[in-house]
Amino acid sequence: METVEKMLSLAALGDENQQESIFWRCGRMERRRACVTAAALTRSPMLLLEAPSDMVDLKTRLYTWNVMREAQRAGRTVIFTTNSTEECEVICDRIGFVSKGKLLPIRTIAELKQKFRNTH
């Protein structure tokens, strides 16, 4: 816990007056890119992001996608939530769905397209 408090102090994120920190003076898109960057800089073999491109501008979306692809190229597993089929096609090699708290069989984009091609 001391490490977390020390890092927050160094980053001026744990200050009582948050408005004084550089992070909080940045715009929303800059803060979003900073958070994605911080996640990517960890040494974890997995990059886990919740809706990383929701409600962001094009610059931030493309940056986030590049970070995710770089993590994949580095051999890391990238897991994220999204409502965007475009994002899935750009980033994913396999897709899993969660239904009623259970992970359904993981499939490739091609398998999903084949399965749902004539379902409308």
N, C-alpha and C positions, 0 to 999 in steps of 0.2 A: 504494500500500500504506500510505503514511503516513496517508492520509485514513481508511482502514478502522481502523487502530490508534487514531487520534485519536477516532473515533466510538465505538469499543468502550470506550476509556478514559472518555470523557464519560458513557457509559451504564453504566459500572461493570460491563461484561460481560466484559472481558478481564482482570479482576483474578485474581490467583492464588487468592484466597479468594472464590470465586463466591458462597458462602452469605451474604456480606456485602451483596451488591447487592440493590437493591429488586426487580429483575426476578425473581431466584431466590427471594425471600421471598414472592412472589405465589403464589396457587394455580394449578394446572395450567390451568384454564379462563381465568383472567385472563391468563396467559402466552400462551395460544393467541389470545385476542382482541387482545393487544398485537402479536403477530406479524402477524396479518391486517391490523391497522391500519397497521403499519409498511409492509407491502407495498403497501397502498392509497395511502399518502401519497407514493409515488415518482412521478416525472414520466413514467414509462415509458408508452407507448401500450398496453402489454399488462400484464395482471395474471395471473400464473401461480401457481397454488396446487396443492399436492399433498394430496389427500384432506382438504380444509379442514373438513368436518363429521364426519369419522370420530371416534368415541369422544369426543364432546363433549355437554354438557348442552343442553337446549332453548334456553336463553338465548343460549349461544354459537353454536348453529346458526343461530338467527334473526338474530343480529347479523352473522354471516358472510354469510348470504344477502343481507341489506340492503346490506352493503359491496359485494358482487359486483354487485348490481343498480344501485347508485349508480355504480359504475365503468362499467357498460354505458351508463347514461344520459349519462355524461360522454363517451361515444364511444370508450371503451377496449375492447379485445378482452380477454375473460376466458376463460382456458383453465384447466381444472382436471380432476383425476382424481376419480372417485367410483364407488362400487358402488351408489349409491342412485338408483333410477328416480324417486323423489319429488323429489330434488334436481334431477335433469335437467329434470323438468317445470316446476319452479318457476323455474329460472335460464336454461335453455338455449333458444336459438332454433334452433341446429343442433348435431348430435352427430356425433362421429367416434369410430371404434373403431380400436384398434391390434391387429393380429394378426400374430404372427411378425415383429414389428419393422416392419411396414408399416402406414401409415395407409389404412384402407379408405375408400370414398366417404363423404363427409360428407352427412348427411341431416337433414331437419327431424323433429321429434317426430311430426307427422302422417304423414309418409312411413314412418317406422319402425313406427308403430302399424298402418298399412295393410299393410305388408309382412309383419309377424309376427302379424297378427290371428288367423289360422286355422292356426297352425303347431303347436299342441299336439296 
